[in-house]
């Protein structure tokens, strides 16, 4: 072949190559697991007004920014529990999210209330794998396409396959999850021709995070929630990226991407976790006003002195206190609450009723039953000596009873709890009040 033939072939290849491929910037701001922590935490981090200030600071002058939330907006404060989450979504509308997905705790007030959350949000809430018996999606759409800086960004929402172990049939109704990885990959294939970048916005386990990162090449970016501890550094595989920040509004994530529109993948990126520190940020006045309004609504009920704590108690220590209270208040021989059910630590000093609501925001009831020693779950017995034929009383929550086979629960089946003892939160308030001093 002559040199001119080679030259004409090269020209032909150039003509056939996509001429519109280019590198475009995209910035993803993201939150997860806010859990209705409207006010700053005891460490002065977080709070919706400070978080709003951080978001607005990052978005100022940013023409390439989108803001995403990876689920669990509600459940974690008296305002959320008493008013079943709606005020939290109303305040979060002031953040101006571009898209969000649902977390398991967004179903804690029942699926009909979750529908109200979707209607209240002034941004799309998407989930690809929560479906009814007829296969119909729970959310209006499985994904949304956001147009920013000339990029078509496909955002798919997803829920962990563990949803059935993280809620109850009463709260979920007919709604359940289709296999999360397979379902998301199917929608990603559908999105491929309609988008320049696909982002998974997911409320999933650590194992599911890794499966997406390592086995789903269609997904360029995973913005995750459900695990409350943030990643110290973004995780990557080939050109795919996984990010997650601390829950309770302690951090805002910022992922700056350079996206190749031909490859439909990031070619460069930086990620940082921005501490939401109310002492260094001027709180957003409009958000602060709304927070104050709702906190004032519940203050008379929960800001009442309860007991004195001689020291700070970590979550594992609070778990032991709760189980002690359950035993003493019900007369049970054994008591159990799963570690995930303890939502806060306890500070040193004056304890308020509010602290108990923060520790136990769920409307879980105490139930108990009598069982032979041989039938008691190993996780309850531990190393204690018991008689196989003796009858013992075990107290748990109705949530644990309904999900007793789960790994975080009793890891057993077939236990029937016939006794009822009222709300665990009320039991704890009574117990702490009687104790007066916690050491």
KEVEX-270833 format. One record per residue (C-alpha): z, y, x; residue number from 1; residue in one letter; chain. Coordinates in Angstrom, 2 decimals, m for minus. Example, Ala and Ser with C-alpha at 12.3 -4.5 7.8 and 13.67 -1.06 7.14 Angstrom:
<nodes>
- zz:yy:xx:i:aa:ch
- 7.80:m4.50:12.30:1:A:A
- 7.14:m1.06:13.67:2:S:A
</nodes>
This chain:
<nodes>
- zz:yy:xx:i:aa:ch
- 0.00:0.00:0.00:1:X:A
- m0.95:3.44:1.38:2:X:A
- 1.55:6.17:2.05:3:X:A
- 0.02:8.15:m0.85:4:X:A
- 0.73:5.27:m3.22:5:X:A
- 4.37:5.28:m2.12:6:X:A
- 4.54:9.02:m2.68:7:X:A
- 3.10:8.77:m6.20:8:X:A
- 5.54:5.95:m6.98:9:X:A
- 8.43:8.13:m5.82:10:X:A
- 7.21:10.99:m8.04:11:X:A
- 6.99:8.56:m10.96:12:X:A
- 10.57:7.43:m10.39:13:X:A
- 11.73:11.03:m10.36:14:X:A
- 9.91:11.71:m13.62:15:X:A
- 11.51:8.65:m15.24:16:X:A
- 15.02:9.49:m13.99:17:X:A
- 17.29:11.35:m16.44:18:X:A
- 16.97:15.00:m15.58:19:X:A
- 19.84:16.15:m17.80:20:X:A
- 22.56:14.16:m16.02:21:X:A
- 25.19:16.51:m14.62:22:X:A
- 28.85:16.85:m13.77:23:X:A
- 30.97:18.58:m16.39:24:X:A
- 34.67:19.45:m16.44:25:X:A
- 37.15:18.18:m19.01:26:X:A
- 40.92:18.70:m19.15:27:X:A
- 43.11:16.40:m21.25:28:X:A
- 46.58:17.68:m22.08:29:X:A
- 48.71:14.94:m23.59:30:X:A
- 52.10:14.03:m25.05:31:X:A
- 53.66:10.85:m26.38:32:X:A
- 56.85:9.65:m28.07:33:X:A
- 58.18:13.07:m29.07:34:X:A
- 60.50:11.34:m31.56:35:X:A
- 61.37:14.48:m33.49:36:X:A
- 63.45:15.90:m30.64:37:X:A
- 63.06:19.43:m31.95:38:X:A
- 65.84:20.90:m29.80:39:X:A
- 66.25:20.58:m26.02:40:X:A
- 67.98:17.47:m24.71:41:X:A
- 71.39:17.52:m23.04:42:X:A
- 69.57:17.89:m19.69:43:X:A
- 67.91:21.07:m21.04:44:X:A
- 64.48:19.44:m20.91:45:X:A
- 62.14:19.30:m23.86:46:X:A
- 62.45:20.91:m27.26:47:X:A
- 59.45:21.73:m29.43:48:X:A
- 59.56:25.48:m28.72:49:X:A
- 59.50:24.94:m24.95:50:X:A
- 56.82:22.27:m25.28:51:X:A
- 54.68:24.65:m27.32:52:X:A
- 55.11:27.27:m24.60:53:X:A
- 54.01:24.78:m21.93:54:X:A
- 50.97:23.76:m23.98:55:X:A
- 49.94:27.36:m24.57:56:X:A
- 50.40:28.22:m20.91:57:X:A
- 48.09:25.38:m19.86:58:X:A
- 45.51:26.16:m22.55:59:X:A
- 45.36:29.88:m21.80:60:X:A
- 41.85:30.60:m20.57:61:X:A
- 41.00:26.89:m20.47:62:X:A
- 37.65:26.34:m22.17:63:X:A
- 37.57:22.67:m21.20:64:X:A
- 40.95:21.61:m22.66:65:X:A
- 41.78:19.16:m25.41:66:X:A
- 45.29:18.19:m26.53:67:X:A
- 46.14:14.61:m27.56:68:X:A
- 49.27:12.81:m28.79:69:X:A
- 49.81:9.07:m28.36:70:X:A
- 52.10:8.37:m31.31:71:X:A
- 55.74:8.28:m32.43:72:X:A
- 56.01:11.87:m33.55:73:X:A
- 59.02:11.13:m35.77:74:X:A
- 62.31:9.21:m35.83:75:X:A
- 64.99:10.37:m33.44:76:X:A
- 66.86:13.35:m34.90:77:X:A
- 68.78:14.22:m38.06:78:X:A
- 65.99:16.49:m39.31:79:X:A
- 63.55:13.61:m39.15:80:X:A
- 65.90:11.07:m40.72:81:X:A
- 67.14:13.27:m43.56:82:X:A
- 63.74:14.70:m44.48:83:X:A
- 61.72:11.58:m43.63:84:X:A
- 59.66:13.15:m40.87:85:X:A
- 57.54:15.69:m42.74:86:X:A
- 59.08:18.84:m41.17:87:X:A
- 58.35:17.38:m37.74:88:X:A
- 54.64:17.07:m38.49:89:X:A
- 54.63:20.54:m40.02:90:X:A
- 56.09:22.05:m36.84:91:X:A
- 53.78:19.97:m34.63:92:X:A
- 50.81:21.57:m36.39:93:X:A
- 51.69:24.67:m34.35:94:X:A
- 50.80:22.75:m31.17:95:X:A
- 47.15:22.58:m32.32:96:X:A
- 46.42:19.01:m31.30:97:X:A
- 42.78:17.99:m31.21:98:X:A
- 43.56:14.36:m32.08:99:X:A
- 46.45:11.91:m32.29:100:X:A
- 47.20:8.29:m33.04:101:X:A
- 50.09:6.59:m34.81:102:X:A
- 53.11:4.91:m33.22:103:X:A
- 55.21:2.14:m34.70:104:X:A
- 58.04:4.54:m35.58:105:X:A
- 55.65:6.66:m37.60:106:X:A
- 56.01:3.85:m40.18:107:X:A
- 59.83:3.97:m40.23:108:X:A
- 59.94:5.74:m43.58:109:X:A
- 57.39:3.43:m45.17:110:X:A
- 53.60:3.40:m45.08:111:X:A
- 53.27:5.80:m48.01:112:X:A
- 55.18:8.41:m46.01:113:X:A
- 52.90:7.74:m43.04:114:X:A
- 49.98:8.62:m45.28:115:X:A
- 51.70:11.94:m46.00:116:X:A
- 51.94:12.54:m42.25:117:X:A
- 48.18:12.06:m41.95:118:X:A
- 47.60:14.49:m44.81:119:X:A
- 50.02:17.05:m43.33:120:X:A
- 48.53:17.04:m39.83:121:X:A
- 45.90:19.73:m39.27:122:X:A
- 44.17:17.49:m36.73:123:X:A
- 42.60:14.02:m37.04:124:X:A
- 44.90:11.01:m36.71:125:X:A
- 42.88:7.95:m35.74:126:X:A
- 43.60:4.25:m35.36:127:X:A
- 41.03:1.51:m34.97:128:X:A
- 43.08:m1.62:m35.59:129:X:A
- 45.60:m0.95:m38.39:130:X:A
- 44.04:m2.55:m41.45:131:X:A
- 44.88:m3.87:m44.91:132:X:A
- 44.28:m7.32:m46.35:133:X:A
- 40.72:m6.28:m47.24:134:X:A
- 40.04:m5.07:m43.70:135:X:A
- 40.06:m1.40:m44.71:136:X:A
- 41.37:1.00:m42.08:137:X:A
- 44.74:2.66:m42.65:138:X:A
- 43.60:5.96:m41.12:139:X:A
- 40.49:7.77:m42.37:140:X:A
- 38.61:7.02:m39.14:141:X:A
- 38.98:4.71:m36.12:142:X:A
- 37.82:7.42:m33.74:143:X:A
- 36.76:11.03:m33.50:144:X:A
- 34.13:12.70:m31.33:145:X:A
- 35.28:15.98:m29.81:146:X:A
- 32.74:18.43:m28.42:147:X:A
- 34.05:20.38:m25.46:148:X:A
- 32.21:22.07:m22.59:149:X:A
- 28.98:20.33:m23.52:150:X:A
- 30.66:16.91:m23.46:151:X:A
- 30.88:14.51:m26.38:152:X:A
- 34.32:12.95:m25.97:153:X:A
- 34.93:9.86:m28.09:154:X:A
- 38.65:9.35:m28.80:155:X:A
- 39.63:5.95:m30.20:156:X:A
- 43.13:5.41:m31.59:157:X:A
- 44.97:2.09:m31.31:158:X:A
- 48.29:0.41:m32.10:159:X:A
- 50.03:m2.37:m30.20:160:X:A
- 49.68:m5.93:m31.42:161:X:A
- 53.51:m5.98:m31.54:162:X:A
- 53.64:m3.75:m34.62:163:X:A
- 54.79:m6.62:m36.85:164:X:A
- 57.83:m7.15:m34.58:165:X:A
- 58.59:m3.43:m34.45:166:X:A
- 58.80:m2.81:m38.17:167:X:A
- 59.52:m4.74:m41.37:168:X:A
- 57.31:m6.06:m44.19:169:X:A
- 58.99:m3.62:m46.56:170:X:A
- 57.91:m0.64:m44.45:171:X:A
- 54.42:m1.89:m43.55:172:X:A
- 53.37:m3.35:m46.88:173:X:A
- 49.97:m5.02:m46.51:174:X:A
- 49.12:m3.17:m43.31:175:X:A
- 48.84:m5.07:m40.04:176:X:A
- 47.00:m4.90:m36.74:177:X:A
- 43.79:m6.58:m35.70:178:X:A
- 43.76:m7.67:m32.03:179:X:A
- 43.96:m4.38:m30.19:180:X:A
- 41.81:m5.03:m27.13:181:X:A
- 38.94:m6.78:m28.90:182:X:A
- 38.90:m4.25:m31.73:183:X:A
- 38.88:m1.20:m29.46:184:X:A
- 36.14:m2.66:m27.28:185:X:A
- 34.01:m3.23:m30.38:186:X:A
- 34.37:0.40:m31.43:187:X:A
- 33.78:1.54:m27.85:188:X:A
- 30.44:m0.26:m27.87:189:X:A
- 29.60:1.55:m31.10:190:X:A
- 30.56:4.89:m29.52:191:X:A
- 28.69:4.37:m26.28:192:X:A
- 25.45:5.96:m27.44:193:X:A
- 27.20:8.81:m29.25:194:X:A
- 29.46:10.03:m26.46:195:X:A
- 29.56:11.09:m22.82:196:X:A
- 33.10:9.80:m22.23:197:X:A
- 35.34:7.38:m24.14:198:X:A
- 39.10:7.98:m24.22:199:X:A
- 41.55:5.46:m25.64:200:X:A
- 44.56:7.12:m27.27:201:X:A
- 46.94:4.21:m27.67:202:X:A
- 50.49:3.29:m28.60:203:X:A
- 50.69:0.02:m26.69:204:X:A
- 52.78:m2.15:m24.40:205:X:A
- 52.59:m2.18:m20.62:206:X:A
- 50.74:m5.49:m20.67:207:X:A
- 48.17:m4.07:m23.08:208:X:A
- 47.78:m0.99:m20.89:209:X:A
- 46.89:m3.18:m17.94:210:X:A
- 44.47:m5.29:m19.96:211:X:A
- 42.57:m2.19:m21.02:212:X:A
- 42.60:m0.70:m17.54:213:X:A
- 41.41:m3.85:m15.80:214:X:A
- 39.24:m5.54:m18.43:215:X:A
- 37.64:m2.86:m20.61:216:X:A
- 34.97:m1.05:m18.58:217:X:A
- 33.80:0.80:m21.70:218:X:A
- 37.04:2.81:m21.69:219:X:A
- 37.07:5.52:m19.02:220:X:A
- 40.49:7.00:m19.76:221:X:A
- 43.60:5.51:m21.38:222:X:A
- 46.17:8.01:m22.65:223:X:A
- 49.13:5.87:m23.59:224:X:A
- 52.46:6.03:m25.37:225:X:A
- 55.22:3.67:m26.56:226:X:A
- 56.90:3.27:m23.18:227:X:A
- 59.14:6.33:m22.86:228:X:A
- 59.20:6.46:m19.07:229:X:A
- 56.30:8.37:m17.61:230:X:A
- 54.14:7.07:m14.80:231:X:A
- 54.88:8.62:m11.43:232:X:A
- 51.19:8.51:m10.58:233:X:A
- 48.08:7.80:m12.58:234:X:A
- 46.95:4.18:m12.47:235:X:A
- 43.32:3.47:m11.72:236:X:A
- 40.87:0.61:m11.57:237:X:A
- 37.40:1.34:m10.28:238:X:A
- 36.65:4.67:m12.01:239:X:A
- 38.99:4.09:m14.96:240:X:A
- 42.27:5.97:m15.39:241:X:A
- 45.58:5.34:m17.19:242:X:A
- 48.14:8.12:m17.79:243:X:A
- 51.47:8.34:m19.63:244:X:A
- 54.26:10.95:m19.54:245:X:A
- 57.96:10.85:m20.38:246:X:A
- 58.91:10.76:m24.03:247:X:A
- 61.13:13.14:m26.03:248:X:A
- 58.97:16.07:m24.95:249:X:A
- 60.35:16.16:m21.41:250:X:A
- 56.86:16.29:m19.92:251:X:A
- 53.36:17.46:m20.72:252:X:A
- 50.52:15.63:m19.00:253:X:A
- 47.44:17.34:m17.59:254:X:A
- 44.43:15.29:m16.51:255:X:A
- 41.57:17.30:m14.99:256:X:A
- 38.31:15.36:m14.88:257:X:A
- 34.83:15.82:m13.49:258:X:A
- 32.59:13.70:m15.71:259:X:A
- 29.17:12.36:m14.78:260:X:A
- 27.21:12.52:m18.04:261:X:A
- 24.71:9.94:m16.79:262:X:A
- 27.29:7.35:m15.74:263:X:A
- 29.56:8.39:m18.64:264:X:A
- 32.53:8.15:m16.33:265:X:A
- 34.81:10.39:m14.27:266:X:A
- 33.79:10.88:m10.66:267:X:A
- 36.79:13.01:m9.64:268:X:A
- 40.16:13.68:m11.20:269:X:A
- 43.67:14.99:m10.71:270:X:A
- 46.70:14.31:m12.88:271:X:A
- 50.05:16.01:m13.01:272:X:A
- 53.20:15.80:m15.11:273:X:A
- 54.46:19.21:m16.14:274:X:A
- 58.21:19.39:m16.71:275:X:A
- 59.09:21.04:m20.02:276:X:A
- 62.08:23.09:m18.90:277:X:A
- 63.42:25.50:m21.48:278:X:A
- 65.34:27.41:m18.83:279:X:A
- 62.10:28.34:m17.06:280:X:A
- 59.79:28.73:m20.06:281:X:A
- 60.04:31.42:m22.69:282:X:A
- 60.15:29.34:m25.90:283:X:A
- 57.34:29.91:m28.38:284:X:A
- 58.89:32.22:m30.96:285:X:A
- 57.03:30.85:m33.99:286:X:A
- 57.99:27.27:m33.15:287:X:A
- 61.57:28.25:m32.33:288:X:A
- 61.89:29.90:m35.75:289:X:A
- 60.75:26.74:m37.52:290:X:A
- 63.06:24.55:m35.44:291:X:A
- 66.01:26.82:m36.23:292:X:A
- 65.21:26.72:m39.93:293:X:A
- 65.30:22.94:m40.09:294:X:A
- 68.22:22.52:m37.70:295:X:A
- 70.21:24.93:m39.87:296:X:A
- 69.39:22.76:m42.87:297:X:A
- 71.19:19.77:m41.32:298:X:A
- 73.88:21.52:m39.25:299:X:A
- 76.62:21.40:m41.88:300:X:A
- 76.15:17.68:m42.22:301:X:A
- 75.91:16.63:m38.58:302:X:A
- 77.52:19.32:m36.40:303:X:A
- 81.03:18.14:m37.21:304:X:A
- 83.58:17.16:m34.52:305:X:A
- 83.99:13.40:m34.34:306:X:A
- 85.73:12.17:m31.18:307:X:A
- 86.30:12.94:m27.51:308:X:A
- 84.35:11.04:m24.88:309:X:A
- 86.21:10.78:m21.57:310:X:A
- 82.98:10.16:m19.69:311:X:A
- 79.24:9.86:m20.14:312:X:A
- 78.00:6.56:m21.59:313:X:A
- 74.57:5.18:m20.66:314:X:A
- 72.39:3.46:m23.25:315:X:A
- 73.51:m0.07:m22.19:316:X:A
- 77.12:1.09:m22.48:317:X:A
- 76.43:2.61:m25.89:318:X:A
- 74.94:m0.73:m26.95:319:X:A
- 78.25:m2.40:m26.08:320:X:A
- 80.18:0.27:m27.99:321:X:A
- 78.00:m0.28:m31.05:322:X:A
- 78.52:m4.03:m30.93:323:X:A
- 82.27:m3.51:m30.55:324:X:A
- 82.25:m1.22:m33.58:325:X:A
- 80.28:m3.76:m35.61:326:X:A
- 82.76:m6.51:m34.76:327:X:A
- 85.84:m4.43:m35.49:328:X:A
- 84.55:m2.86:m38.70:329:X:A
- 83.21:m6.12:m40.20:330:X:A
- 85.68:m8.61:m38.71:331:X:A
- 82.80:m10.54:m37.14:332:X:A
- 83.27:m12.76:m34.10:333:X:A
- 79.95:m11.69:m32.61:334:X:A
- 77.65:m8.70:m33.02:335:X:A
- 74.21:m7.86:m31.71:336:X:A
- 71.88:m4.87:m31.63:337:X:A
- 68.65:m4.84:m29.67:338:X:A
- 68.48:m2.51:m26.69:339:X:A
- 65.54:m0.63:m28.18:340:X:A
- 67.65:0.26:m31.20:341:X:A
- 69.92:2.45:m29.06:342:X:A
- 68.05:5.73:m28.92:343:X:A
- 70.31:7.94:m26.83:344:X:A
- 73.20:8.04:m24.40:345:X:A
- 76.51:9.79:m25.14:346:X:A
- 77.71:12.83:m23.19:347:X:A
- 81.18:13.47:m21.84:348:X:A
- 83.35:15.77:m23.93:349:X:A
- 83.29:16.64:m27.61:350:X:A
- 81.20:14.23:m29.65:351:X:A
- 79.65:15.42:m32.89:352:X:A
- 78.33:13.43:m35.82:353:X:A
- 74.91:14.58:m34.55:354:X:A
- 75.36:12.46:m31.42:355:X:A
- 75.68:9.34:m33.56:356:X:A
- 72.58:10.29:m35.53:357:X:A
- 70.70:10.68:m32.24:358:X:A
- 71.95:7.30:m31.05:359:X:A
- 71.15:5.62:m34.37:360:X:A
- 68.51:7.58:m36.32:361:X:A
- 67.35:4.50:m38.23:362:X:A
- 68.51:3.73:m41.76:363:X:A
- 69.37:0.19:m40.67:364:X:A
- 72.05:m1.65:m42.61:365:X:A
- 74.63:m4.04:m41.17:366:X:A
- 74.30:m7.62:m42.38:367:X:A
- 76.36:m10.65:m41.41:368:X:A
- 76.42:m14.39:m41.86:369:X:A
- 78.48:m17.45:m40.97:370:X:A
- 77.01:m19.99:m38.56:371:X:A
- 78.15:m23.06:m36.67:372:X:A
- 78.60:m22.51:m32.96:373:X:A
- 75.65:m24.76:m32.20:374:X:A
- 73.38:m22.48:m34.26:375:X:A
- 74.36:m19.19:m32.65:376:X:A
- 71.58:m17.60:m30.57:377:X:A
- 72.12:m17.85:m26.82:378:X:A
- 71.56:m14.11:m26.41:379:X:A
- 74.61:m13.52:m28.62:380:X:A
- 76.89:m16.15:m27.10:381:X:A
- 76.19:m15.24:m23.49:382:X:A
- 78.59:m17.12:m21.23:383:X:A
- 81.45:m17.36:m23.72:384:X:A
- 83.00:m20.69:m24.66:385:X:A
- 82.39:m21.68:m28.27:386:X:A
- 82.94:m24.80:m30.32:387:X:A
- 79.68:m26.32:m31.61:388:X:A
- 81.26:m27.26:m34.95:389:X:A
- 83.35:m24.16:m35.52:390:X:A
- 82.05:m21.52:m37.92:391:X:A
- 81.60:m18.01:m36.55:392:X:A
- 80.59:m14.72:m38.17:393:X:A
- 77.67:m12.85:m36.62:394:X:A
- 76.88:m9.22:m37.51:395:X:A
- 73.44:m7.70:m36.88:396:X:A
- 71.20:m5.10:m38.50:397:X:A
- 68.80:m5.90:m41.30:398:X:A
- 65.98:m5.04:m38.88:399:X:A
- 67.18:m7.69:m36.43:400:X:A
- 67.59:m10.21:m39.24:401:X:A
- 64.00:m9.61:m40.40:402:X:A
- 62.59:m9.81:m36.86:403:X:A
- 65.01:m12.36:m35.40:404:X:A
- 62.36:m14.36:m33.55:405:X:A
- 61.19:m11.39:m31.45:406:X:A
- 61.86:m11.33:m27.71:407:X:A
- 64.08:m8.22:m27.98:408:X:A
- 65.99:m9.68:m30.90:409:X:A
- 67.81:m13.01:m31.42:410:X:A
- 64.94:m15.20:m30.19:411:X:A
- 65.59:m17.66:m32.98:412:X:A
- 64.49:m18.44:m36.54:413:X:A
- 66.05:m19.61:m39.76:414:X:A
- 69.32:m17.64:m39.70:415:X:A
- 70.25:m16.32:m43.14:416:X:A
- 72.51:m13.29:m43.38:417:X:A
- 74.12:m13.06:m46.80:418:X:A
- 76.72:m10.33:m46.27:419:X:A
- 75.95:m6.61:m46.38:420:X:A
- 78.00:m3.86:m44.76:421:X:A
- 76.27:m0.54:m45.42:422:X:A
- 74.36:1.68:m43.00:423:X:A
- 75.12:1.08:m39.34:424:X:A
- 75.11:4.82:m38.69:425:X:A
- 77.86:5.36:m41.28:426:X:A
- 79.85:2.49:m39.81:427:X:A
- 79.63:4.09:m36.37:428:X:A
- 80.73:7.50:m37.62:429:X:A
- 83.78:5.91:m39.25:430:X:A
- 84.59:3.87:m36.13:431:X:A
- 84.31:6.82:m33.72:432:X:A
- 86.41:8.98:m36.03:433:X:A
- 89.16:6.35:m36.09:434:X:A
- 89.05:5.90:m32.32:435:X:A
- 89.36:9.65:m31.67:436:X:A
- 89.04:9.06:m27.91:437:X:A
- 86.34:6.94:m26.25:438:X:A
- 87.04:5.78:m22.72:439:X:A
</nodes>
